[in-house]
Amino acid sequence: MPQYVVERHLPNFTGEQVAAAAKRAKQTTFEMTREGTPVRYMRSIFIPGEDKCYCLFEGENPDSVLLANQRAELPVESISEALSITTEEIT
């Protein structure tokens, strides 16, 4: 499935609040997949000094990723298709 990065502006958020938001994203995407819309929350990177959070999702299209974030009541500044490369994938 394609991957997408969701950019969020989270002013005055703490690490605990970001973790709670990640939990909501994970639960919501699990429910949506079970309902027939394949989408998966993968990870977040929070930059507290900039009030920014970047979250990686897998989904069939950006609309399914947007819907997941809306259902989880999470703010979205932008959604961009992305490519994630791990150290295990580098030869």
C-alpha positions, 0 to 999 in steps of 0.5 A: 500500500502507498505510504503517506505523511500527515503533518500536524501543528500541535501547539503546547502538546506534551509527549503524553498527549502525542502518545494518546493521539497515536493510540487514537490513530492506531485504534481508528485505523484498526477499526476502519480496516476491519470495516473494509477500508484498509488504512494503517497508522505506523509511527509519529515523529514529534518536534516539540520546539516547533509544535510539529508532528509528522505521522506515517500511515499506509492507505489505498489513497490520501482520502482514506488517511484523511478520513482516519484522522477525521474519525480520530479527531486529529488535526491535519495540516497536509497529507503527502505521499511518501517513501519510507526506507529503513536501514534493513532495506539498504544493501 
